[in-house]
Amino acid sequence: MQRWLHLLAHEKRYSDHTLQAYRRDLGHLLAQHPQRDPDSLNETELRQAAAGLHGQGLAPRSLARILAAWRGYYQWRTRQQGWPRNPAAGLRAPKAGRPLPKALSVDQTQQLLDRPAAPVQDDPMAWRDQAMFELFYSSGLRLSELVSLDVHYRQEGDYQSQSWLLLDEGELVVTGKGGKQRRLPIGQKALHALRQWLERRAVPAALAHDPDARAALFLGARGARIHPRVVQQQLEKYARASGMPVHVHPHSLRHSFASHLLQSAQDLRAVQELLGHANISTTQIYTRLDFQHLAQAYDQAHPRARRKNGGHQD
């Protein structure tokens, strides 16, 4: 095993971090069969070792990484020893469940956006932030889509808008993943916040020196199109100022948009179109969030739903 790790380090140029992970992964195998030469283990015994790790509570993703290291080691030994087949070739971890998106509740979203203190009148960046986060939740945008928005369609030299605001129509034209374009409605709260920002956008726009910045809907303090990391940082500050008890990422607002809309409208196809999902199976994950919401309401309200208290159930 040490020779294999040495080969990965000096011939394959694996990083120290990866090598340390592989060393731990091989250590798991030795711990499952402490009295055995690893080269003497057959496929059944390797499966038993994997099952032992799974029984210890290892998550499917962690187990998948460990088994990948085992397959790699035994593939090397198979070539060296001339074995007919790699005994670890068929090892696979249980399929990892798809994690639920981190959506805010309706009350948490209201708490975030309806701050007691309005943006400071003479601070354009505060108005920009209010408009960005209202628009996130109003239209279910991806972070990349938000920062790509232009004030209106613009073509200047080699520059051509990909996504833009249609303020009079109360809509957005957005180019999402795969170059797929869609039109999205904007809610009244977001429209109001956008108009407030556009009245103050001229301050940073005076510093814009290229077509991209001149076209951008949301600008940084120095006049460049806002960077995604700045949006993340500002939302973190916004959430702290609102007293939010949870971490809020820009994608949280997209998830919240989808789950709240689905709870109210129960129209999966409409939510798919608004989110710009190519496959409805991607959108269906929000039905799990919706079911969680319904199940919690059931447990709290139904007189015979006390399923955790023991006793017989009807």
MOZIWO-V200475 format. One record per residue. RES is the residue in three letters. OMEGA is omega in whole degrees, -180 to 180 (999 if undefined). Layout:
BEGIN
RES|OMEGA / RES|OMEGA
END
This chain:
BEGIN
MET|178 / GLN|179 / ARG|178 / TRP|178 / LEU|178 / HIS|178 / LEU|179 / LEU|-178 / ALA|-169 / HIS|178 / GLU|-180 / LYS|178 / ARG|177 / TYR|-179 / SER|177 / ASP|-180 / HIS|179 / THR|-180 / LEU|178 / GLN|178 / ALA|179 / TYR|179 / ARG|176 / ARG|-178 / ASP|177 / LEU|176 / GLY|177 / HIS|180 / LEU|-180 / LEU|-180 / ALA|180 / GLN|179 / HIS|-171 / PRO|-176 / GLN|-174 / ARG|169 / ASP|-178 / PRO|-179 / ASP|-179 / SER|-177 / LEU|177 / ASN|-176 / GLU|-180 / THR|-179 / GLU|176 / LEU|177 / ARG|177 / GLN|178 / ALA|178 / ALA|179 / ALA|178 / GLY|178 / LEU|178 / HIS|179 / GLY|177 / GLN|176 / GLY|178 / LEU|179 / ALA|-180 / PRO|-179 / ARG|179 / SER|-180 / LEU|179 / ALA|179 / ARG|179 / ILE|-179 / LEU|176 / ALA|177 / ALA|178 / TRP|179 / ARG|180 / GLY|179 / TYR|-177 / TYR|175 / GLN|177 / TRP|-180 / ARG|179 / THR|178 / ARG|-179 / GLN|-173 / GLN|-178 / GLY|178 / TRP|-179 / PRO|178 / ARG|178 / ASN|-178 / PRO|-180 / ALA|-173 / ALA|-175 / GLY|-178 / LEU|177 / ARG|178 / ALA|173 / PRO|-179 / LYS|180 / ALA|175 / GLY|-179 / ARG|-177 / PRO|177 / LEU|176 / PRO|-178 / LYS|-180 / ALA|174 / LEU|171 / SER|177 / VAL|-180 / ASP|179 / GLN|179 / THR|178 / GLN|179 / GLN|-179 / LEU|-172 / LEU|180 / ASP|-180 / ARG|179 / PRO|-179 / ALA|177 / ALA|177 / PRO|179 / VAL|-171 / GLN|-175 / ASP|179 / ASP|-178 / PRO|-177 / MET|177 / ALA|177 / TRP|176 / ARG|-179 / ASP|179 / GLN|-179 / ALA|-179 / MET|-173 / PHE|173 / GLU|-178 / LEU|175 / PHE|-175 / TYR|-178 / SER|-170 / SER|175 / GLY|-175 / LEU|163 / ARG|179 / LEU|-179 / SER|180 / GLU|-180 / LEU|-176 / VAL|-179 / SER|-176 / LEU|173 / ASP|-180 / VAL|174 / HIS|180 / TYR|-177 / ARG|173 / GLN|-176 / GLU|-177 / GLY|179 / ASP|-176 / TYR|175 / GLN|-179 / SER|174 / GLN|180 / SER|-177 / TRP|-179 / LEU|171 / LEU|-170 / LEU|-177 / ASP|179 / GLU|-177 / GLY|-177 / GLU|172 / LEU|166 / VAL|-172 / VAL|172 / THR|-176 / GLY|-178 / LYS|179 / GLY|180 / GLY|-179 / LYS|-177 / GLN|177 / ARG|177 / ARG|-176 / LEU|174 / PRO|177 / ILE|179 / GLY|-176 / GLN|179 / LYS|-180 / ALA|178 / LEU|179 / HIS|-180 / ALA|178 / LEU|179 / ARG|178 / GLN|179 / TRP|-177 / LEU|176 / GLU|-176 / ARG|-177 / ARG|-177 / ALA|-178 / VAL|177 / PRO|-179 / ALA|178 / ALA|-179 / LEU|-178 / ALA|-175 / HIS|180 / ASP|-176 / PRO|-179 / ASP|-180 / ALA|-179 / ARG|-178 / ALA|-169 / ALA|175 / LEU|-178 / PHE|-175 / LEU|170 / GLY|-177 / ALA|-178 / ARG|172 / GLY|177 / ALA|174 / ARG|-175 / ILE|-179 / HIS|180 / PRO|-179 / ARG|178 / VAL|178 / VAL|179 / GLN|-178 / GLN|-179 / GLN|179 / LEU|176 / GLU|178 / LYS|-180 / TYR|-179 / ALA|178 / ARG|180 / ALA|180 / SER|179 / GLY|-179 / MET|-180 / PRO|-177 / VAL|175 / HIS|-178 / VAL|177 / HIS|178 / PRO|-179 / HIS|177 / SER|-179 / LEU|175 / ARG|178 / HIS|-179 / SER|176 / PHE|-175 / ALA|-175 / SER|180 / HIS|179 / LEU|-179 / LEU|178 / GLN|-176 / SER|-171 / ALA|-178 / GLN|-179 / ASP|-174 / LEU|-179 / ARG|179 / ALA|179 / VAL|177 / GLN|-180 / GLU|-178 / LEU|-180 / LEU|-178 / GLY|178 / HIS|178 / ALA|-176 / ASN|-177 / ILE|178 / SER|176 / THR|-179 / THR|-175 / GLN|178 / ILE|-179 / TYR|175 / THR|176 / ARG|175 / LEU|-179 / ASP|180 / PHE|177 / GLN|180 / HIS|-179 / LEU|-179 / ALA|177 / GLN|178 / ALA|179 / TYR|-178 / ASP|-177 / GLN|-169 / ALA|-173 / HIS|-175 / PRO|-179 / ARG|-177 / ALA|-177 / ARG|-171 / ARG|-175 / LYS|-175 / ASN|-178 / GLY|178 / GLY|-177 / HIS|179 / GLN|178 / ASP|999
END
